[in-house]
Amino acid sequence: MTSWPVVEHTTGYELEREIAAAGAPLIAGVDEVGRGAWAGPVVVCAAVARAGFPEPPGGLTDSKRLTAKRRTELAAELPGWVAAYAIGSASHEQIDALGMTAALRLAARAALDQLPQRPGAVLLDGKHDYIGAPWRVRTAVKADLRSVSVAAASVLAKVYRDTLMAELGETCPDFAFAENAGYPAPAHQQALAAQGPTPYHRLSWSYLDDLPAWRHLRKHRPEIEGQLTLL
């Protein structure tokens, strides 16, 4: 897994202010984690910043730009700071059966449906709207650097999923899920080649084509129009 260098940057409310000025005061920031992993679920968090644009926690920004220690600290602080948040997920089985776009949609809508109040707008990190109607969605590339609510969602989703993957990894320690969260780090790839997929692996992923001993386990789906790339 790649982490950005630690930077002294705190995300602000640039995008929330734009959307609120257009008439949608209650905004949910949405971000996902786990799209490119080979194992485990994809996780989506929806977070709503408090009204009035209060000063965000120091250092709150894109989760990839934070150390693991600071992410954990922020994830403990954010539930008491945001107005509301919720997490949805789609399992590796659902990813295999539905494809990534539909799995992301399932997870995002599950998160949004759990919020205590329906947001007037959804601010989604990235350029693809995988949520769709009836939600009013605005996409923005690198929104977690320009939106407090998306940055909060980014941190909460990543810490939630990292914790889950570490727990799953206790049953298959050679795969080092506590360190790589199911992404194809060297230890993960070596264990996969030697032992084959765990019960948590996505079997529709093309990595199996490169593993002669295990490629018979590959699940094939018809290509689905509108699928997103993994990265």
N, C-alpha and C positions, 0 to 999 in steps of 0.2 A: 504494500500500500504506500502511496506517495503522499507526503505531507508538505505543504508549502512552508517556507521559512517563516518563523515567528515574526510578526510585524506589529508595530504600535498603531493599531487602527481600530476605531470603534465605529461600527455602522450607524448611520443616522436614519432619518425619516424621509429621505428625498422622495421615494415612490409613494409612501403613505400620504404625504402632503398633496401630491399631485392628484391622487385618487379621491381624497377627501374634498378637495376643491371642486371636483367634478360632481359631487353630490352623494358620495358613498362613505359615510363616516365610520361604519363598522367594517373593518378590513381584516381578512384572515391571510396571513402569509403561509405559503405551503412550500415544502421542500422534501426531497426524497433521498434515501441512501440505500445502497445495495444493488443498484441497477446492473453494474458490471461484475458483480461477484459470481463465482461459480457455485457457491453453496449458500443456503439460507434464504430467508425471505427478502422481499423488498419492503421497505418501511417508509411511510409518509407521515409527516407531522403537519398539522395545521395549528398556527399560533396567532392569537389576537393581542396586539399591544394595547396597553391601557390608553384611555381617552386623554387628550391633552398633550400627547407626545412628551411624556416625562423622560428625563435623562436615562438612557439605557445603562445596564451594568457595564462597567469598564471592560474594554477589550472584546465586547460582543461583536462578532463578525462571522464570516464564513467558517464553518467548523474545521475545514481542511487547513486553515491558516493558524489554528490554535494547537498548542501542545495538548497531549492527552490529559495532563493534570488540569490545565485551565478549562478544557471542555467539561471535565467532570465537575469542577467547581461551579461553572456556569449552569450546568444541568441541574445541580442541586438548588441554585438560587432562582432560576427562571420560573419554576412553577408558582412561586409566591410573588413573582414580579409581573408576569403577563396577566392580562384580563382572563384569558382562558386558553387552553390548548388541548389537543387530542391527537392520538396516534392510531393509524390504521396500518394494516400489513396485508400482503398477499404471500402465501407460502410458496416454497419451491415447486410443489405439486401444481399449484394454480398457475404459476409462471409457465411450467411445461405444457399445461393444458390450454391456456388462454393466450399465451404470448405476452411479451413485456408491456406493450401499450395497454392492453386490457387489464393486466395485473396492476399496473400503476393507477389506472382509473378506479379499480375496485378499492385499492388501499386509500387513495385520496378521498373518495366519496365516503368511505367508512370513517375517516378522521373528521371530515367536515360535518357529517351527520351527528357526530357525538358532541359538537360544540353546543353550549347551553343556549346560544342565540345565533340565528342564521345570519352570516355576514352578508352585507350588501355587495361586496366585491371580494374576489379571491385573487391574490397576487402570487403568481406561480413562477418559481425560478426556472429559467431555461427559455427556449424559443418555441417549444411544442406544447399546445394545450391538450393534455391527455385527460382532462377532467370533463370538459364539455358541458352542454346545456343539461339542466336549467341554471347551472352556476354561471355567474358573470365573472369571467376570468380575464385577467391581464397577465400576459407573459412578459418576462424581462430577463435577458441574459445577465448573469452575475447579480441577480437581485439580492443575494445575501450580502453584497457589499454596499447596497443602496437602500435596504429596507430592514428595519429593526425586527419586524415580525417574521420575515423570511430568515434572517440570521438566527433568531430564536428557534424557529422550526428546524433549521439546519443542525444546530447543536443538540437539541432534544432528540431528534430522530437518530443522529449518529451515536450518541451515548446509549440510547435505548437499544439500538441494534448491536452495537459492540458488546454490550453486556449480555445480550441474548446469545450471540455467537460464542462468547467465552463459556457460557453455561453449556451450550450444545457440544462444544469442543472437549468437555470433560469426558465424554464417552469415546472420543477418538483423538487422544492427545498428540499423536504423530502429525496430525494435520495443522496443529498450531493455530486453531481458530481464534484463540485469545489474542494472538498477535496480528493475524492477517484478516480476521473477520470474514473469511470465506473468499477473499480475493486471491488471485493466483500468485502468491509469493513463492519463493523457491522451496521452502519446507512443505508447503501445501502441494505443489506440483510433484515433488519427490514421493510423498506419501500416496498421492493419487495414483501415480504410475505403478507403485509397488503393491498397493492394497486395493485399488479400485475405489469407486465412489462410496461415500458414506450414505446413510439414509437421508442426509440433508442436502445432497447435491442436486443441481438442476441437470436433468438428463437429456434435455433438448439442446444443450449448449454444444457448440462445435468442437470444444476441447476434446471430446470423446473420440472424434475422428482421428486424432493424433495419438491415441493410446490403443495399439493393436489388441492388447489383451482384454480391453473393456469396451471397444467400440460397438460390440453387439448390444450393449445396453442403451445405446442412443435412441431417444424417442424423437420421431419426426412428425412435425406438424405441417400442414399445408401453409404456404406463405400467406400471410394475412395483410391485406392492403392497409397501409397507414401505420405499420409497425415502426417503433422508434429504434434507433441504433442503441447499442449497449452503453456507449460512452457519452 
